[in-house]
Amino acid sequence: MNNTSASNDTEARVRELQIQVQDLKELVNTLLSVICEEPDGVTSGAAPSFGQAKMNYCM
């Protein structure tokens, strides 16, 4: 019976960790979206921002 209790505790902990992993994945994706967005709000990379050369510029 003790083994069953330990197994249930382990399964509950695994479910909790899976939920945390999903939350962290969402957070990372959000942060990457914010980081990759250009200062002028254009995400295509086609429009250089003010003061930058139009060619040979890489972020």
For each residue, the residues with C-beta under 8 A, 3 or more apart:
1: 4 5
2: 5 6
3: 6 7
4: 1 7 8
5: 1 2 8 9
6: 2 3 9 10
7: 3 4 10 11
8: 4 5 11 12
9: 5 6 12 13
10: 6 7 13 14
11: 7 8 14 15
12: 8 9 15 16
13: 9 10 16 17
14: 10 11 17 18
15: 11 12 18 19
16: 12 13 19 20
17: 13 14 20 21
18: 14 15 21 22
19: 15 16 22 23
20: 16 17 23 24
21: 17 18 24 25
22: 18 19 25 26
23: 19 20 26 27
24: 20 21 27 28
25: 21 22 28 29
26: 22 23 29 30
27: 23 24 30 31
28: 24 25 31 32
29: 25 26 32 33
30: 26 27 33 34
31: 27 28 34 35
32: 28 29 35 36
33: 29 30 36 37
34: 30 31 37
35: 31 32
36: 32 33 43
37: 33 34 41 43
38: 41 42 43 45 47 49 59
39: 49
40: 47 49 50
41: 37 38
42: 38 45 46 47
43: 36 37 38
44: 47
45: 38 42 59
46: 42
47: 38 40 42 44
48: 52 53 54 57
49: 38 39 40 52
50: 40
51:
52: 48 49 57
53: 48 56 57
54: 48 57
55:
56: 53
57: 48 52 53 54
58:
59: 38 45
